[in-house]
């Protein structure tokens, strides 16, 4: 077994990845469509026993194929309707400080290390456009920022295509 890190930054033990045979792919498609399906319903849809479903789901979770289950909420319901993408080009030696600051800044809801001229891409949720200034000011001491407000989302986030 090898230690790894999941998307949320938590540690997990990574075993050899299970074969993504047709049954595992069908199972993943069903869970992608509705992660709240009960084991018995999954078993019925897949034409296998509930213990088979439980064992396969457990193997997929333990190996890191299934990274987790999450609840998606509307940020506007929490008074944070304004979304912006912020690219950040760090100054020399600033990368660890930016990572730490992003992790401690609640308005930063995603932070990705990227290639290209900028090193970071962050999604920020704020109450109003003016609220982005306070967030940007925290990061400007570490590098140059470029911001774009989200006007609409014609294609919402979705799962990886499962064949």
C-alpha positions as CSV (number, residue, x, y, z in Angstrom):
1,X,0.0,0.0,0.0
2,X,1.1,3.5,-0.8
3,X,0.0,6.7,1.0
4,X,-1.8,9.3,-1.1
5,X,-3.9,12.4,-0.8
6,X,-7.4,12.9,-1.9
7,X,-9.0,16.0,-3.5
8,X,-9.9,17.5,-0.1
9,X,-6.3,17.1,1.1
10,X,-7.1,14.2,3.4
11,X,-4.8,11.2,3.6
12,X,-5.8,7.7,2.4
13,X,-4.1,4.4,1.8
14,X,-3.8,3.7,-1.9
15,X,-3.8,0.0,-2.9
16,X,-3.5,-1.3,-6.4
17,X,-6.3,0.2,-8.4
18,X,-9.1,-2.3,-9.0
19,X,-9.8,-3.3,-12.5
20,X,-12.5,-1.1,-14.0
21,X,-14.4,-4.0,-15.5
22,X,-17.9,-3.5,-16.9
23,X,-19.6,-4.1,-13.5
24,X,-17.4,-1.5,-11.8
25,X,-18.1,1.0,-14.7
26,X,-21.8,0.4,-14.4
27,X,-21.6,0.8,-10.6
28,X,-19.7,4.1,-11.1
29,X,-22.2,5.4,-13.6
30,X,-25.1,4.7,-11.2
31,X,-23.3,6.4,-8.3
32,X,-22.3,9.4,-10.5
33,X,-26.0,9.9,-11.4
34,X,-27.1,9.5,-7.8
35,X,-24.5,9.1,-5.1
36,X,-27.3,8.6,-2.5
37,X,-28.5,5.3,-4.0
38,X,-28.8,2.6,-1.3
39,X,-26.8,-0.6,-1.7
40,X,-29.9,-2.7,-2.2
41,X,-31.1,-0.4,-5.0
42,X,-27.6,-0.5,-6.7
43,X,-27.6,-4.3,-6.4
44,X,-31.1,-4.5,-8.0
45,X,-30.1,-2.2,-10.9
46,X,-26.8,-4.1,-11.5
47,X,-28.3,-7.5,-11.1
48,X,-25.9,-8.6,-8.4
49,X,-26.0,-9.2,-4.6
50,X,-25.8,-6.4,-2.1
51,X,-22.6,-7.9,-0.6
52,X,-21.0,-7.7,-4.0
53,X,-21.9,-4.1,-4.4
54,X,-20.6,-3.3,-0.9
55,X,-17.3,-5.1,-1.5
56,X,-16.8,-3.4,-4.9
57,X,-17.7,0.1,-3.5
58,X,-15.3,-0.5,-0.6
59,X,-12.5,-1.5,-2.9
60,X,-13.1,1.5,-5.2
61,X,-13.1,3.8,-2.1
62,X,-9.9,2.3,-0.5
63,X,-8.0,2.4,-3.8
64,X,-8.9,6.1,-4.4
65,X,-11.0,5.5,-7.5
66,X,-14.0,6.9,-5.5
67,X,-12.5,9.9,-3.8
68,X,-15.5,10.8,-1.7
69,X,-19.1,11.9,-1.7
70,X,-20.1,15.5,-1.4
71,X,-23.0,17.9,-0.9
72,X,-23.2,20.8,-3.4
73,X,-24.9,23.9,-2.0
74,X,-25.8,27.2,-3.6
75,X,-23.3,29.8,-2.3
76,X,-26.1,32.5,-2.8
77,X,-28.1,30.8,0.0
78,X,-25.3,31.6,2.3
79,X,-25.0,35.3,1.2
80,X,-22.1,34.6,-1.2
81,X,-23.7,34.9,-4.7
82,X,-20.6,36.4,-6.5
83,X,-18.1,34.0,-7.9
84,X,-14.7,35.0,-9.4
85,X,-11.8,33.1,-10.8
86,X,-8.5,34.6,-9.7
87,X,-5.2,33.7,-11.4
88,X,-2.1,34.4,-9.3
89,X,1.5,34.7,-10.4
90,X,3.6,34.4,-7.3
91,X,6.7,36.4,-6.5
92,X,10.0,34.5,-5.7
93,X,9.7,32.1,-2.8
94,X,6.0,32.9,-2.3
95,X,4.4,29.6,-3.4
96,X,4.3,28.0,0.1
97,X,2.8,31.2,1.6
98,X,0.1,31.3,-1.1
99,X,-0.9,27.7,-0.5
100,X,-1.1,28.4,3.3
101,X,-3.1,31.6,2.8
102,X,-5.5,30.0,0.3
103,X,-6.1,27.2,2.8
104,X,-6.9,29.7,5.6
105,X,-9.1,32.0,3.5
106,X,-12.7,30.9,3.7
107,X,-13.7,32.8,0.5
108,X,-11.3,30.6,-1.5
109,X,-13.4,27.6,-2.3
110,X,-11.0,26.0,-4.8
111,X,-7.3,26.4,-5.4
112,X,-5.4,24.7,-8.2
113,X,-1.7,24.7,-9.0
114,X,-1.6,25.3,-12.8
115,X,1.0,25.5,-15.6
116,X,1.7,28.6,-17.6
117,X,2.4,32.2,-16.7
118,X,0.3,32.0,-13.5
119,X,0.9,29.3,-10.9
120,X,-2.5,29.3,-9.2
121,X,-6.1,29.4,-10.2
122,X,-8.6,30.0,-7.4
123,X,-12.3,30.2,-7.3
124,X,-13.5,32.8,-4.8
125,X,-17.1,33.3,-3.4
126,X,-18.0,36.7,-2.0
127,X,-21.1,38.6,-0.9
128,X,-20.6,41.5,-3.4
129,X,-18.1,42.5,-6.1
130,X,-16.6,45.0,-3.6
131,X,-15.9,42.0,-1.3
132,X,-13.3,40.6,-3.7
133,X,-11.0,43.6,-2.9
134,X,-10.4,42.3,0.7
135,X,-9.6,38.9,-0.6
136,X,-7.2,40.1,-3.3
137,X,-5.4,42.4,-0.9
138,X,-4.4,39.4,1.1
139,X,-2.8,37.8,-1.9
140,X,-1.2,40.9,-3.6
141,X,1.7,40.9,-1.1
142,X,2.7,37.5,-2.5
143,X,2.3,38.1,-6.3
144,X,0.2,39.5,-9.1
145,X,-3.5,38.7,-9.5
146,X,-5.9,38.7,-12.4
147,X,-9.6,38.3,-11.7
148,X,-12.6,37.3,-13.8
149,X,-16.2,37.4,-12.5
150,X,-18.5,34.5,-13.3
151,X,-21.4,35.9,-15.2
152,X,-23.2,32.6,-15.9
153,X,-22.5,28.8,-15.9
154,X,-23.8,27.3,-19.1
155,X,-22.1,24.0,-18.3
156,X,-22.1,23.2,-14.6
157,X,-19.4,21.0,-13.0
158,X,-19.8,17.4,-13.9
159,X,-18.3,14.0,-13.3
160,X,-15.6,12.5,-15.5
161,X,-17.2,10.7,-18.4
162,X,-17.4,7.0,-17.6
163,X,-17.4,5.5,-21.1
